[in-house]
Amino acid sequence: MFDSKKQFYLNTPAGDLILTEIFYENQSVTILIGDKYRLDLDVDSALDLADSLLILTSEEGEKDVND
């Protein structure tokens, strides 16, 4: 599924940057947020999460454009 570990920074509304890593191994997708939070998901749940984020942010983007 993933070629390698993906790393990026998340920006909080307060302006903080949080290192985030996502990788696939042993039939699960692991999301590490900072050095204190780990989420292990099966592939279907990871896809549901990704879909939900895309739908939510698309809807909010449309609201911003129409305001």
C-alpha positions in Angstrom: 0.0 0.0 0.0 2.6 2.6 1.1 6.1 2.6 -0.5 7.6 3.9 2.7 7.0 5.9 5.8 5.4 9.3 5.1 6.4 12.2 7.3 4.9 15.7 7.5 4.0 18.4 9.9 0.5 19.2 11.1 -0.2 22.9 11.9 -2.5 23.6 14.9 -4.8 26.6 15.0 -2.4 28.0 17.7 0.5 27.8 15.3 2.3 24.7 16.7 3.9 22.2 14.4 3.5 18.5 15.1 5.6 15.9 13.4 3.3 13.2 12.0 4.3 9.8 10.5 2.1 7.4 8.6 3.2 3.9 7.6 1.8 0.5 6.6 3.0 -2.8 8.1 1.6 -6.0 9.4 -1.8 -5.4 7.7 -2.4 -2.1 9.5 -1.9 1.6 9.0 -0.1 3.3 11.8 -0.4 7.0 12.4 2.1 8.6 14.9 1.2 12.2 15.9 4.0 13.8 17.9 5.7 11.5 20.3 2.7 10.8 22.5 -0.1 9.5 20.2 -0.2 6.3 18.1 -3.2 5.0 16.2 -3.2 1.6 14.6 -6.0 1.0 12.0 -7.0 -1.7 9.7 -6.9 -0.6 6.0 -10.7 -0.1 5.7 -10.7 2.2 8.8 -7.8 4.2 7.5 -9.6 4.7 4.2 -12.8 5.8 6.1 -10.7 8.3 8.0 -9.1 9.7 4.9 -12.5 9.9 3.1 -14.1 11.7 6.1 -11.2 14.2 6.3 -11.5 14.9 2.5 -15.3 15.3 2.7 -15.2 17.6 5.7 -12.5 19.8 4.4 -14.1 20.0 1.0 -17.4 21.1 2.5 -15.6 23.8 4.6 -13.7 25.0 1.6 -16.9 25.4 -0.3 -18.4 27.4 2.6 -15.4 29.8 2.6 -15.6 30.4 -1.1 -19.4 31.1 -0.9 -19.1 33.5 2.0 
